[in-house]
């Protein structure tokens, strides 16, 4: 069940080290979070509530994952994402290496522009979509 708090834009940096950052995020239903881009580091997403729709790879494959789902994007793989329509979403984002992401988030909060490891998609579209790691939630085991 979605909460009212999840409908608002929420970003909290939970871990910020050079080697890794962990961020908690929440957005309302159907909101574009990030347009297509690439990184020189890996980025991963774990959906806590709602669903995220990703566009990945040179083919611009669309992938939607719900609560308990996971997507990992290797360096050089084009990706963008939005919350799915109908429900707000909450998720965790891991950047490994941080690539300046935590500083970028703090800069957004403080109204300061911060450079970080984000780049436009190359002319050839980058890596193919099958380089993304996608894991759907495991079924619950009850005894």
TAHU-V598765 format. One record per backbone hydrogen bond with DSSP energy under -0.5 kcal/mol. NH is the residue of the N-H (numbers start at 1). CO is the residue of the C=O. If there is no record, write none. Layout:
{{NH & CO} {NH & CO}}
//
This chain:
{{6 & 3} {7 & 3} {7 & 4} {8 & 4} {8 & 5} {10 & 26} {12 & 24} {14 & 12} {14 & 22} {15 & 22} {17 & 20} {21 & 95} {22 & 15} {23 & 93} {24 & 12} {25 & 91} {26 & 10} {27 & 89} {30 & 84} {31 & 28} {33 & 81} {34 & 81} {37 & 79} {38 & 119} {42 & 96} {43 & 73} {44 & 94} {45 & 71} {46 & 92} {47 & 69} {48 & 46} {48 & 90} {49 & 90} {52 & 65} {53 & 82} {54 & 52} {54 & 63} {55 & 80} {56 & 61} {57 & 78} {58 & 127} {60 & 57} {61 & 56} {63 & 54} {65 & 52} {67 & 50} {68 & 47} {69 & 66} {70 & 135} {71 & 45} {72 & 133} {73 & 43} {74 & 72} {76 & 39} {77 & 74} {78 & 76} {79 & 37} {80 & 55} {81 & 34} {82 & 53} {83 & 31} {84 & 51} {87 & 84} {89 & 27} {90 & 49} {91 & 25} {92 & 46} {93 & 23} {94 & 44} {95 & 21} {96 & 42} {96 & 94} {98 & 18} {99 & 18} {101 & 98} {104 & 100} {105 & 101} {106 & 102} {107 & 103} {108 & 104} {109 & 105} {110 & 106} {111 & 107} {111 & 108} {112 & 107} {117 & 99} {118 & 116} {119 & 38} {125 & 122} {127 & 76} {131 & 128} {132 & 129} {133 & 72} {134 & 132} {135 & 70} {142 & 140}}
//
